[in-house]
Amino acid sequence: MFALLLLIVASRAVKLETADSTQSGFAGTGRWTLPLAVLVGVFLFLGYRVLAYFIIEVAGLPGYLDGADTFYDLPLSLQITDAILISAGLYWLLIAYAIERLRTLTRSATVAILIPTAVFSLPHLPAWGPGPTVTLAVSTLILTLVYLWRRDVLALILADLSVDIYGILHSQE
């Protein structure tokens, strides 16, 4: 279903809106993409991971175990496919494309940031619970600011995908 949504939005962006790289999240893609992806990946894996667990503990919220157990019960091929589709699709659709379009339509960077953050985070609530959902919202806000700074969604996709694949492969041990 998500793949179908991505195809519809991408088709609309390319055909109807004649979206160019500045409107679709790739304006900043270039020689700094890979170094930025590494920096963001290290931040997500080392820095934010610690902060996320701290937020959950201080707020007294349930952690990641329930959602992680459900996800890691899926076949490995489905986990990796999900990680690729989610990393590429969601970052492009809900961080890059949505922010660019909402910012144009509303002329408000705040609205353009908050709506995609809510749309990205809230669906995680039923499967992952409130703790991971709150930390996901915070990380989405941080990554959105990185996107607004560099306009390079490919760096965010590569960073998120590397962290997800590492987590998936590490869980198989």
C-alpha positions, -999 to 999 in steps of 0.1 A, spaced: 0 0 0 28 24 9 46 16 -23 15 25 -43 12 58 -24 48 66 -33 42 58 -70 11 80 -71 29 110 -54 60 106 -75 40 104 -107 21 135 -97 53 153 -88 70 145 -120 41 148 -145 17 173 -132 39 196 -112 70 192 -133 90 190 -100 127 196 -104 155 188 -80 149 219 -59 113 209 -53 119 172 -48 146 171 -21 177 166 -42 189 202 -47 218 198 -22 228 163 -35 265 164 -45 299 159 -32 289 164 4 261 138 3 282 109 15 301 127 42 268 142 54 252 107 54 281 94 75 278 123 100 240 119 103 243 81 106 269 84 134 247 110 151 216 87 148 235 56 159 256 70 187 243 104 198 206 102 193 203 66 204 215 76 238 193 107 239 162 86 229 167 61 257 172 90 281 140 107 269 121 74 274 135 68 308 130 103 322 94 104 309 87 70 322 75 58 288 76 22 276 106 15 254 113 -2 220 110 -39 229 74 -45 220 77 -29 185 111 -44 180 100 -79 188 71 -76 163 94 -62 136 122 -87 141 97 -116 140 93 -108 103 114 -127 77 148 -111 72 141 -103 35 109 -85 45 128 -65 72 154 -54 47 128 -46 20 108 -26 46 140 -7 57 148 2 21 113 12 12 107 32 43 141 49 43 138 60 7 101 65 5 94 82 37 123 105 37 116 116 2 78 118 6 74 131 41 106 151 47 117 164 13 87 166 -10 61 173 17 81 201 32 89 217 -1 52 216 -12 37 226 22 62 255 25 51 267 -9 14 263 -2 13 277 34 44 300 32 52 288 67 83 267 75 68 258 109 36 243 93 58 226 67 78 210 94 51 200 119 26 184 96 51 158 80 65 152 115 31 143 129 22 122 98 54 103 100 54 98 138 19 91 148 13 59 128 41 43 149 21 47 181 0 15 178 29 -8 171 58 8 189 40 27 217 44 62 231 81 61 240 95 53 206 69 75 189 80 106 209 116 99 202 108 93 165 91 127 164 121 144 180 145 127 156 123 136 126 124 172 137 162 171 139 165 154 105 141 179 90 163 207 102 193 189 86 173 186 54 163 223 55 200 232 60 214 211 31 183 202 9 199 168 5 174 140 11 197 114 -3 221 119 26 192 113 51 181 82 32 216 67 32 221 75 69 188 61 80 192 30 58 227 23 72 214 25 108 184 4 100 203 -23 81 229 -25 109 201 -29 135 184 -56 114 216 -76 109 227 -71 145 193 -85 157 199 -117 137 229 -127 160 
